[in-house]
């Protein structure tokens, strides 16, 4: 089983949507978090240690993760999904983008 950590800014729309759709997959375990101190759930060192694969919505999230947790990231790939903050929770277009992008990444990583 692969541990997937989805990260956006405030953990309100994009990363919780990703967590919800991938929660159904029996081959992965999922969590979501945000990089902002005002996030619904802020990413922690425990989350980074737990993750086998980190999927961030934008490049700025990767940069923040690297700045805050560089010592913990030696063997954990970070993929930028390039999904802008313009979707609501469970937006059908967001779901389609996430399913496609994450499936491609999982195929490459396996």
C-alpha distances in whole Angstrom, upper triangle without the diagonal:
4,7,10,13,16,19,23,26,27,23,26,25,23,20,20,20,17,15,17,16,12,12,13,10,8,5,5,7,10,13,17,20,23,25,28,30,31,27,26,23,24,21,21,20,18,16,16,15,12,11,9,11,14,16,20,22,25,26,28,25,23,27,27,23,24,28,26,23,24,24,20,19,20,17,15,16,18,18,21,21,25,25,28,29,31,29,29,26,24,27,27,27,25,22,23,23,19,18,20,19,15,15,17,15,12,14,15,12,11
4,6,10,13,16,20,23,24,21,23,23,20,17,18,18,15,13,16,15,11,12,13,10,10,7,5,6,8,11,14,17,20,22,25,27,28,24,24,21,21,18,18,18,16,13,13,13,10,8,6,8,11,12,16,19,22,23,24,21,20,23,23,20,21,24,23,20,21,21,17,16,17,14,12,12,14,15,18,18,22,22,25,26,28,26,26,24,23,25,25,25,22,20,21,20,17,16,18,16,13,13,15,12,9,12,13,10,9
4,7,10,13,17,20,21,18,20,20,18,14,15,16,13,11,14,14,11,11,13,11,11,9,6,5,6,8,11,13,17,18,22,23,24,21,20,17,17,14,15,14,12,10,10,10,7,5,5,6,9,11,14,17,20,21,22,18,17,21,20,17,18,22,20,17,19,19,15,14,16,13,11,12,13,14,16,17,20,21,23,24,26,24,24,22,21,24,24,24,21,19,21,20,16,16,18,17,13,14,16,13,11,14,15,12,13
4,6,10,13,17,18,15,17,17,14,11,12,13,10,9,12,12,9,10,13,11,12,10,7,6,5,6,8,11,14,16,19,21,22,18,18,16,16,13,14,14,13,10,10,11,9,6,6,5,6,7,10,13,16,17,19,15,15,18,18,15,17,20,19,17,18,19,15,14,16,14,10,10,10,11,13,13,17,17,20,20,22,21,21,19,18,20,21,21,18,16,18,17,13,13,15,13,10,12,14,11,10,14,14,12,13
4,6,10,13,14,12,15,15,12,9,10,12,9,8,12,13,11,11,15,14,15,14,10,9,6,5,6,8,10,12,15,17,18,15,15,12,12,9,11,12,11,7,8,10,8,6,8,6,5,6,8,11,14,15,16,12,12,15,15,12,14,17,16,14,16,17,14,13,16,14,11,11,9,10,12,12,16,15,18,18,20,19,19,17,17,20,21,21,17,16,18,17,13,15,17,14,11,14,16,13,13,16,17,14,16
4,7,10,12,9,12,11,8,5,8,9,7,7,10,11,10,11,15,15,17,16,12,11,8,6,5,6,8,11,14,16,17,13,13,11,11,10,12,14,14,10,11,14,12,9,11,9,6,5,6,8,11,13,14,10,11,14,14,12,15,17,16,15,17,19,16,15,18,17,13,12,10,10,10,10,13,12,14,14,17,15,16,14,14,16,18,17,14,13,16,14,11,13,15,12,10,14,15,13,13,17,17,16,18
4,7,9,7,10,10,8,5,9,11,9,10,13,14,14,15,18,18,21,19,16,14,11,9,6,5,5,7,10,13,14,10,12,10,9,8,11,13,14,10,11,14,14,11,14,11,7,6,5,6,9,11,11,7,9,12,11,9,13,14,14,14,16,18,16,15,18,18,14,13,10,10,10,10,12,11,12,12,15,14,15,14,15,17,19,18,14,15,17,15,12,15,17,14,13,17,18,15,16,20,20,18,21
4,6,6,8,8,6,6,9,11,10,11,14,15,16,17,20,21,23,23,19,18,14,12,8,7,5,6,9,12,12,9,11,10,10,10,13,16,17,14,14,18,17,15,17,14,11,9,6,5,7,10,9,6,9,12,11,11,14,15,15,16,18,21,19,17,21,21,17,16,13,12,10,10,11,9,10,9,12,12,13,12,14,15,18,17,13,15,17,15,13,16,18,15,15,18,19,17,19,22,22,21,24
4,6,8,9,9,9,11,13,13,14,17,19,19,20,23,24,27,26,23,21,17,14,11,8,5,5,5,9,9,7,9,10,9,10,13,16,18,15,16,19,19,18,20,18,14,12,9,8,9,11,9,7,11,12,10,11,14,15,14,16,18,21,20,19,23,23,20,19,15,15,13,13,13,12,11,9,12,13,13,13,16,17,20,19,16,18,20,18,16,20,21,19,18,22,23,21,23,26,26,25,27
4,5,8,9,9,10,12,14,14,16,18,19,20,23,24,27,27,23,21,17,14,10,8,5,7,6,8,6,4,6,8,8,10,14,17,18,16,17,20,20,19,22,20,16,15,12,11,12,15,13,11,14,15,13,14,17,17,16,18,21,23,22,21,25,25,22,22,18,18,16,16,16,14,13,10,13,13,12,12,15,17,20,20,16,18,21,19,17,21,23,21,20,24,25,23,24,28,28,27,29
4,6,7,6,6,9,10,10,12,15,15,16,19,21,23,23,19,17,14,10,7,5,5,8,8,10,9,5,5,6,8,9,13,16,17,14,15,19,18,17,19,17,14,13,11,11,13,16,14,12,15,17,14,14,18,19,17,18,21,23,21,21,24,24,21,20,17,17,16,15,16,14,13,11,13,12,11,10,13,15,18,18,14,16,19,17,15,18,20,19,18,21,23,21,22,25,26,25,27
4,7,7,6,8,11,11,12,14,16,16,19,21,24,25,21,19,16,13,10,9,8,11,11,13,10,7,7,9,11,13,16,20,20,17,19,22,21,20,22,20,17,15,14,12,15,18,17,14,18,20,18,18,21,22,21,22,25,27,25,24,28,28,24,23,20,20,18,17,17,14,13,10,12,10,8,7,11,12,16,16,13,14,18,17,15,18,21,20,19,22,24,23,24,27,28,27,29
4,6,6,6,9,10,11,12,14,15,18,20,23,23,20,19,15,13,10,11,10,13,13,16,14,11,10,12,14,15,19,22,22,19,20,24,22,20,22,20,17,14,13,11,13,17,17,15,18,20,19,19,22,23,22,23,26,28,26,25,28,28,24,23,20,18,16,14,15,11,11,8,9,7,5,4,7,9,12,12,9,11,14,14,12,15,18,17,16,19,21,21,22,25,26,25,27
4,6,5,6,9,10,11,12,14,17,18,21,21,18,17,14,12,9,10,10,13,14,17,15,12,12,13,14,14,18,21,21,17,18,22,20,18,20,17,14,11,10,7,11,14,14,12,15,18,17,17,20,22,21,21,24,26,24,22,26,25,21,19,16,15,13,11,11,8,9,7,9,7,7,6,8,9,12,11,8,9,12,11,9,12,14,13,13,16,18,17,18,21,22,22,24
4,5,5,6,9,10,11,12,15,16,19,18,15,14,10,8,5,7,8,11,13,15,15,11,11,10,12,11,15,17,17,14,15,18,16,14,16,14,11,9,8,8,11,14,14,11,14,17,15,15,18,20,19,19,21,23,21,20,23,22,18,17,14,13,12,11,12,10,12,11,13,11,11,9,10,12,14,14,10,11,14,12,10,12,15,13,12,15,17,16,17,20,21,20,22
4,5,5,6,9,10,10,13,15,18,18,15,13,10,8,6,8,10,13,14,16,15,11,10,10,12,13,16,19,18,15,17,19,17,16,18,16,14,12,12,11,15,18,18,15,17,20,19,18,21,23,21,21,24,26,23,22,26,24,21,20,18,17,16,14,16,13,14,13,14,12,10,7,8,11,14,15,11,11,14,14,11,13,16,16,14,17,19,18,18,22,23,22,24
4,5,5,6,9,10,12,14,17,18,15,14,11,11,9,11,13,16,17,20,18,15,13,14,16,16,19,22,21,18,19,22,20,18,19,17,15,13,13,12,15,19,19,17,19,22,21,20,23,25,24,24,26,28,26,24,27,26,22,21,18,17,16,13,15,12,14,12,13,10,9,6,5,8,10,11,8,7,11,11,9,10,14,14,12,15,18,17,17,20,22,22,23
4,5,5,6,8,11,12,15,15,12,12,9,9,8,11,13,16,18,20,19,16,15,14,16,15,18,20,20,16,17,20,17,15,16,13,12,10,10,10,14,17,18,15,17,20,19,18,21,23,23,22,24,26,23,21,24,22,19,17,15,14,13,11,13,11,14,13,15,12,12,9,8,11,12,12,9,7,10,10,6,8,11,11,9,12,14,14,14,17,18,18,19
4,6,5,6,9,10,13,13,10,9,6,6,6,9,12,16,18,20,19,15,14,13,15,14,16,19,17,14,15,18,15,13,15,13,12,11,12,13,16,19,20,17,18,21,20,18,21,24,22,21,24,25,22,21,24,22,18,18,16,15,16,14,17,15,17,16,17,15,14,11,10,13,15,15,12,11,14,14,10,11,14,14,11,13,16,15,15,18,20,18,19
4,6,5,7,10,13,14,12,11,8,9,9,13,15,19,20,22,21,17,15,15,17,17,20,22,20,17,19,21,18,17,18,17,16,14,15,15,19,22,23,20,21,25,24,22,25,27,26,25,27,29,26,25,27,26,22,21,20,19,19,16,19,16,18,17,18,15,13,10,8,12,13,15,12,10,13,14,11,11,15,15,13,15,18,18,17,20,22,21,22
4,6,6,8,12,13,11,11,10,11,12,15,17,21,23,25,24,20,18,18,20,19,22,24,22,19,21,22,19,17,18,16,16,14,15,15,19,22,23,21,22,25,25,23,26,28,27,26,28,30,27,25,28,26,22,21,19,18,18,15,18,16,18,18,18,15,14,11,9,11,11,13,11,7,10,11,9,8,12,13,11,12,15,15,14,17,19,19,19
4,5,5,9,9,7,8,7,9,11,14,17,20,23,25,24,20,19,18,20,18,20,22,20,17,18,20,16,14,15,13,13,12,14,15,19,21,23,20,20,24,24,22,24,27,26,24,26,27,24,23,25,22,19,18,17,16,17,15,18,16,19,19,20,17,17,14,12,15,14,16,13,10,12,13,9,8,12,12,9,10,13,13,11,14,17,16,16
4,6,8,9,7,7,6,9,11,14,18,21,23,25,24,20,18,17,19,18,20,21,19,16,18,19,16,15,15,15,15,14,17,18,21,24,25,22,22,26,25,23,25,28,26,25,27,28,25,24,26,23,20,20,19,19,20,18,21,19,22,22,22,19,18,15,13,17,17,18,16,13,15,16,13,12,15,16,13,13,17,16,14,17,20,18,18
4,6,9,8,9,10,12,14,18,21,25,27,29,28,24,22,21,23,22,24,25,23,20,22,22,19,18,18,17,18,17,20,20,24,27,28,25,25,29,28,26,29,32,30,29,30,31,28,27,29,26,23,22,22,21,22,20,23,21,24,24,24,21,20,17,14,17,17,18,17,13,15,17,14,12,15,16,14,13,17,17,15,17,20,19,18
4,5,6,8,9,13,15,19,22,25,28,30,29,25,24,22,24,22,24,25,22,19,21,21,18,16,16,15,17,16,19,20,24,26,28,25,24,28,28,25,28,31,30,28,29,30,26,25,27,24,21,20,20,19,21,19,22,21,24,25,26,23,22,19,17,19,18,20,18,14,15,17,13,11,14,15,12,11,15,15,12,14,17,16,15
4,6,8,10,14,17,21,24,27,30,31,31,27,26,24,25,23,24,25,22,20,21,21,17,16,15,16,18,18,21,23,26,28,30,27,26,30,30,27,29,32,31,28,30,30,26,25,27,23,21,21,22,21,23,22,25,25,28,28,29,26,25,22,20,23,22,23,21,18,19,20,17,15,17,18,15,14,17,17,13,15,18,17,15
4,7,10,14,17,20,23,26,29,31,31,27,26,24,25,23,23,23,21,18,19,19,16,14,13,13,16,16,20,22,25,26,28,25,24,28,28,25,27,30,29,26,27,28,24,22,23,20,18,18,19,19,21,20,24,24,27,28,29,26,26,23,21,24,23,24,22,19,19,20,17,14,16,17,13,12,15,14,10,12,15,13,11
4,6,10,13,16,20,22,25,27,27,24,22,20,21,19,20,20,18,15,16,16,12,11,10,10,12,13,17,19,22,24,25,22,21,25,25,21,23,27,25,23,24,25,21,20,21,18,15,15,16,16,19,18,22,21,24,25,26,24,24,21,19,22,22,22,20,17,18,18,15,13,16,15,12,12,14,13,10,13,15,13,12
4,7,11,14,18,20,23,24,25,21,20,17,18,16,17,17,15,12,14,14,10,9,10,11,12,13,16,18,22,23,24,21,20,24,23,20,22,25,23,21,23,23,19,19,21,18,15,16,16,17,19,18,22,21,24,24,26,24,23,20,19,22,22,23,20,18,20,20,16,15,18,17,13,14,17,15,13,16,18,15,15
4,7,10,14,17,19,21,21,17,16,14,15,13,15,16,14,10,12,13,10,9,10,10,10,11,13,15,19,20,21,18,18,21,20,17,20,23,21,19,21,22,19,18,20,18,15,15,15,15,17,16,19,18,21,21,22,20,19,16,16,19,20,21,17,15,18,17,14,14,17,16,12,14,17,15,13,17,18,16,16
4,7,11,13,16,17,17,14,13,10,11,10,11,13,11,8,10,12,9,9,11,11,10,10,12,14,17,19,19,15,16,19,18,15,18,20,18,17,20,21,17,17,20,18,15,16,14,15,16,16,19,18,20,19,21,19,18,15,16,19,20,21,17,16,19,18,15,16,19,17,14,17,19,17,16,19,20,18,19
4,7,10,13,14,14,11,10,8,9,8,11,13,12,9,11,14,12,10,13,12,10,9,10,11,14,17,16,13,14,17,15,13,17,19,17,16,19,20,18,17,20,19,16,16,14,14,14,14,16,15,16,15,18,16,15,13,14,17,19,19,15,15,18,17,13,15,18,16,14,17,19,17,17,21,21,19,21
4,7,9,11,11,7,8,5,5,5,8,11,12,8,10,14,13,12,15,13,11,11,10,11,13,15,14,11,13,15,13,11,15,16,14,14,17,19,16,16,20,20,16,17,14,15,15,15,17,15,16,15,18,16,16,14,16,18,21,21,17,17,20,19,16,18,21,19,17,20,22,19,20,23,24,22,24
4,6,8,8,5,7,6,5,6,9,13,14,11,12,16,15,14,17,15,12,11,9,10,12,13,12,8,11,13,10,10,14,14,13,14,17,19,17,17,21,21,18,17,15,15,14,15,15,14,14,12,16,15,15,14,17,18,21,21,17,18,21,19,17,20,22,19,18,22,23,21,21,25,25,23,26
4,7,8,7,10,9,6,6,9,12,14,12,12,16,16,15,18,16,13,12,10,11,11,12,9,7,9,10,7,7,11,11,10,11,14,17,16,16,19,20,17,17,14,15,14,15,16,15,15,13,17,17,18,17,20,21,24,23,20,21,24,21,19,22,24,21,20,24,24,22,23,26,26,24,27
4,5,5,9,9,7,8,11,14,16,15,15,19,20,19,22,20,16,16,13,13,13,14,11,9,13,13,9,11,14,13,12,14,17,20,19,19,23,24,21,21,18,19,17,18,18,17,16,14,17,18,18,18,21,22,25,24,21,23,25,23,21,25,26,24,23,27,27,25,26,30,29,28,31
4,6,9,9,6,9,11,14,16,15,16,19,20,20,23,22,19,19,16,17,17,18,15,13,16,15,12,13,16,15,12,15,18,20,20,20,24,25,23,23,21,22,21,22,22,21,19,17,20,21,20,20,23,24,28,27,24,26,29,27,24,28,29,27,26,30,31,28,29,33,32,30,33
4,7,8,8,11,13,17,18,17,19,22,22,22,25,24,20,20,17,17,17,19,16,14,18,18,14,16,19,18,16,18,22,24,23,23,27,28,25,25,22,23,21,22,22,20,18,16,18,19,18,17,21,22,26,26,22,24,27,26,24,27,29,27,26,30,31,29,30,33,33,32,34
4,5,5,9,12,15,16,14,16,19,19,19,22,20,17,17,14,14,16,17,15,13,16,17,14,14,18,17,15,17,20,23,21,21,25,26,22,23,20,20,19,19,19,18,17,14,17,16,15,15,18,19,23,23,20,21,24,23,20,23,26,24,23,26,28,25,26,30,30,28,31
4,7,10,12,16,16,14,17,20,19,19,22,21,18,18,16,16,18,20,18,15,18,20,17,17,20,21,18,19,23,25,23,23,27,27,24,24,21,22,21,20,21,19,18,15,18,17,15,13,16,19,22,23,19,20,24,23,20,23,26,24,23,26,28,26,26,30,31,29,31
4,7,9,13,13,11,13,16,15,16,19,18,16,16,15,16,17,19,18,14,17,18,15,14,18,18,16,16,20,21,19,20,24,24,21,21,19,20,20,20,21,19,19,17,20,18,17,15,18,20,23,24,20,21,24,23,20,22,25,23,21,25,27,24,24,28,29,26,28
4,6,10,11,9,11,14,15,15,18,17,14,15,13,15,16,17,15,12,14,15,12,11,15,15,12,13,17,18,16,17,21,22,19,19,17,19,18,19,20,19,19,17,20,20,19,17,20,22,25,25,21,22,25,24,21,24,26,23,22,25,27,24,24,28,28,26,28
4,7,8,6,8,11,11,11,15,14,11,12,11,14,15,16,14,11,12,13,10,9,12,13,10,10,13,15,13,14,17,18,15,16,14,16,16,17,19,18,19,18,21,21,20,19,21,23,26,25,21,22,25,23,20,22,24,22,20,23,24,21,22,25,25,23,25
4,5,5,7,9,10,11,15,15,13,15,14,17,18,18,17,13,14,15,12,10,12,13,9,9,12,13,11,13,16,17,15,17,15,18,19,20,22,22,23,22,25,24,24,22,24,27,29,29,25,25,28,26,23,25,27,24,22,25,26,23,23,27,26,24,26
4,5,5,6,9,10,13,14,13,15,16,19,20,19,18,15,14,15,13,10,12,12,9,7,10,10,8,10,13,14,13,15,15,18,19,21,23,24,25,24,28,27,27,25,27,29,31,31,27,27,30,28,25,27,28,25,23,26,27,23,23,26,26,23,25
4,5,5,6,9,12,14,13,16,17,20,21,22,21,17,17,18,16,13,15,16,13,10,13,13,10,12,15,15,13,16,16,19,21,22,25,25,26,25,29,28,27,25,26,29,31,31,27,27,29,28,24,26,28,25,22,25,26,23,22,26,25,22,24
4,5,5,6,10,11,10,12,13,16,18,19,18,14,14,16,14,11,13,15,12,10,13,14,10,11,14,14,12,14,13,16,17,19,21,21,23,22,25,24,24,22,23,25,27,27,24,23,26,24,20,22,24,22,19,21,23,20,19,23,22,19,21
4,5,5,8,9,8,11,12,16,17,17,17,13,12,14,12,9,10,13,10,8,10,10,7,7,11,11,8,11,10,14,15,18,20,21,22,22,26,25,25,23,25,27,28,28,24,24,26,24,21,22,24,21,18,21,22,18,18,21,21,18,20
4,6,8,10,10,14,16,19,21,20,20,17,15,17,16,12,13,15,13,10,11,10,7,8,10,10,9,12,13,16,19,21,23,24,26,26,29,28,29,26,27,30,31,31,27,27,29,27,23,24,26,23,20,22,23,20,19,22,21,18,19
4,7,9,10,13,15,19,21,21,21,18,17,19,18,14,16,18,16,13,15,14,10,11,13,12,10,13,13,16,19,20,23,23,26,26,28,27,27,24,25,28,29,29,25,24,26,25,21,22,24,22,18,20,22,18,17,20,20,17,18
4,5,6,10,12,16,18,18,19,15,14,17,16,13,14,17,15,12,14,14,10,10,12,10,7,9,10,12,15,16,20,20,23,23,26,25,25,23,23,25,26,26,22,22,23,22,18,19,20,18,15,17,18,15,14,17,17,13,15
4,7,10,13,17,19,19,20,17,15,18,18,14,15,19,18,14,15,15,12,10,11,8,6,7,9,12,15,16,20,21,24,24,27,26,27,24,24,26,27,26,23,22,23,21,18,18,19,17,14,15,16,13,11,14,14,10,11
4,7,10,13,15,15,17,14,12,16,16,13,14,17,17,14,15,16,12,10,12,9,6,5,6,8,11,12,16,17,20,21,24,23,24,22,22,24,24,23,20,19,20,18,15,16,16,14,11,13,13,10,9,12,12,9,11
4,6,10,12,12,14,10,9,12,13,10,11,15,14,12,13,15,12,10,12,11,7,6,5,6,9,10,13,14,17,18,21,20,21,20,20,22,23,22,18,18,19,17,14,15,16,13,11,14,14,11,11,15,14,12,14
4,7,9,10,12,9,9,12,13,11,13,16,16,15,16,18,15,13,15,14,10,8,6,5,6,7,10,11,14,15,17,17,18,17,17,18,19,18,14,15,16,13,10,12,13,10,8,12,12,9,11,14,14,12,15
4,6,7,9,6,6,10,10,9,11,14,14,14,15,18,16,14,17,16,13,11,7,6,5,6,8,9,11,12,15,15,16,16,17,18,19,17,14,15,16,13,11,14,15,11,11,14,15,12,14,17,17,16,19
4,7,9,7,8,11,12,12,14,16,17,17,18,22,20,17,20,20,16,14,10,8,6,5,5,5,7,8,11,11,14,14,15,15,16,15,11,13,14,11,10,13,14,11,11,15,15,13,16,19,18,18,21
4,5,6,7,9,10,11,13,15,16,17,18,21,20,17,20,20,17,15,11,9,6,6,5,6,7,9,12,13,16,17,18,18,19,17,14,16,17,14,13,16,16,13,14,18,17,15,18,21,20,20,23
4,5,5,6,9,10,11,12,14,15,15,19,18,16,18,19,16,14,10,9,6,8,7,10,10,12,15,17,20,20,22,21,23,20,17,20,20,17,16,19,19,15,16,19,18,16,19,21,20,20,23
4,5,5,6,9,10,10,12,14,15,18,18,16,19,20,17,16,12,12,9,11,10,11,11,12,15,17,19,20,22,22,24,22,19,21,22,19,18,22,22,18,19,22,22,19,22,25,23,23,26
4,5,5,6,9,10,11,12,13,16,16,14,17,18,15,14,10,10,8,10,10,11,11,12,16,17,18,18,20,21,23,21,18,20,21,18,16,20,20,17,17,20,20,18,20,23,22,20,24
4,5,5,6,9,10,10,11,14,13,11,14,15,12,10,7,8,7,10,11,13,14,15,18,19,21,21,23,23,25,23,20,21,22,19,17,20,20,16,16,19,19,16,18,21,19,18,22
4,5,5,6,9,10,10,14,14,12,15,16,14,13,10,11,10,13,13,15,15,16,20,22,23,24,26,26,28,26,23,24,25,22,21,24,24,20,20,23,22,19,22,24,22,21,25
4,5,5,6,8,10,13,13,12,15,17,15,15,12,13,12,15,15,16,16,16,20,21,23,23,25,26,28,26,23,24,26,23,21,24,25,21,21,24,24,21,23,26,24,23,26
4,5,5,6,7,11,10,9,12,14,11,12,9,12,12,15,16,17,17,18,21,22,23,23,24,26,28,26,23,24,25,22,20,23,24,20,19,22,22,19,20,24,22,20,23
4,6,5,5,9,9,7,10,12,11,11,9,12,13,16,17,19,20,20,24,25,26,26,28,29,30,29,25,26,28,25,22,25,25,22,21,24,23,20,21,24,22,20,23
4,6,6,9,11,10,13,16,14,15,13,16,15,19,19,21,21,21,25,26,28,27,29,30,33,31,27,29,30,27,25,28,28,25,24,27,27,23,25,28,26,24,27
4,6,9,9,10,13,16,14,15,14,17,17,20,20,22,22,22,25,26,27,26,29,30,32,31,27,29,30,28,25,28,29,25,24,27,27,24,25,28,27,24,27
4,6,6,7,10,12,11,13,12,15,16,20,21,22,23,23,27,27,28,27,29,30,32,31,28,28,30,27,25,27,28,24,23,26,26,22,23,26,24,22,25
4,5,5,8,11,10,12,12,15,16,20,21,23,24,25,28,29,30,30,31,32,34,33,29,30,31,28,26,28,28,25,23,26,26,22,23,26,24,21,24
4,6,7,10,11,13,14,18,19,23,24,26,28,28,32,32,33,32,33,35,37,35,32,32,34,31,28,30,31,27,25,28,27,24,24,27,25,22,24
4,6,8,8,11,12,16,18,21,23,25,26,27,30,30,31,30,31,33,34,33,29,30,31,29,26,27,28,25,23,25,25,21,21,24,22,19,22
4,6,5,8,9,12,15,18,20,22,24,25,28,28,30,28,29,31,32,31,27,27,29,26,23,25,25,22,20,22,22,18,19,21,19,16,19
4,6,8,11,14,17,20,22,25,27,28,31,32,33,32,32,34,35,33,30,30,31,28,25,27,27,23,21,23,23,19,19,21,19,16,19
4,6,10,13,16,19,22,24,26,28,31,31,32,31,31,32,33,32,28,28,29,26,23,24,24,21,19,21,20,16,16,18,16,13,15
4,6,10,13,16,19,21,23,24,27,27,28,27,27,29,29,28,25,24,25,23,20,21,21,18,16,18,17,14,14,16,14,11,14
4,7,10,13,16,18,21,22,25,25,27,25,26,27,27,26,22,22,23,20,17,19,18,15,13,15,14,11,11,14,12,9,12
4,7,10,12,14,17,19,22,22,23,23,23,24,25,23,20,20,21,18,15,17,17,13,12,15,14,10,12,15,13,11,15
4,6,9,12,14,17,19,19,21,21,21,21,22,20,17,17,18,14,12,14,14,10,9,12,11,8,11,13,11,11,14
4,6,8,11,13,16,17,19,19,19,19,20,18,15,16,16,13,11,14,14,10,10,14,12,10,13,16,14,14,18
4,6,9,12,14,14,16,16,16,16,17,14,11,13,13,9,8,11,10,7,8,11,11,9,12,15,14,15,18
4,6,10,12,13,16,17,17,16,17,14,12,14,14,10,10,13,12,9,11,15,14,13,16,18,17,18,21
4,7,8,9,12,13,14,12,14,11,8,11,12,8,9,12,12,10,12,15,15,14,17,19,19,20,23
4,6,8,11,13,14,13,15,12,10,13,14,11,12,16,16,14,15,19,19,18,21,23,23,24,27
4,6,9,11,13,12,14,13,10,14,15,13,13,17,18,16,17,21,21,21,23,25,26,26,29
4,7,10,12,10,12,11,9,13,14,13,14,17,18,17,18,21,22,22,24,27,27,28,30
4,7,8,6,9,8,6,10,12,11,12,15,16,16,17,20,21,21,23,25,26,27,29
4,6,5,9,10,8,10,13,13,13,16,18,18,18,21,23,23,24,27,28,28,30
4,6,9,10,8,9,13,13,12,14,17,17,17,20,22,22,22,25,27,27,28
4,6,8,7,6,10,11,10,12,15,16,15,17,20,21,21,23,25,25,27
4,6,5,6,9,10,11,12,14,15,16,18,20,21,22,24,26,27,28
4,5,5,6,9,10,11,12,14,15,16,19,20,21,23,25,26,27
4,5,5,6,9,10,11,12,14,15,17,19,20,21,23,24,26
4,5,5,6,9,10,10,12,14,16,16,18,20,21,22,24
4,6,5,6,9,10,10,12,14,15,16,18,20,21,22
4,6,5,6,9,10,11,13,15,16,17,19,20,21
4,6,5,6,8,10,11,12,14,16,17,18,20
4,5,5,6,8,10,11,12,14,15,16,18
4,6,6,6,9,10,11,12,14,15,16
4,6,5,6,9,10,11,13,15,16
4,6,5,6,9,10,11,13,15
4,5,5,6,9,10,10,12
4,5,5,6,9,10,11
4,6,5,6,9,10
4,5,5,6,9
4,5,5,6
4,6,5
4,6
4
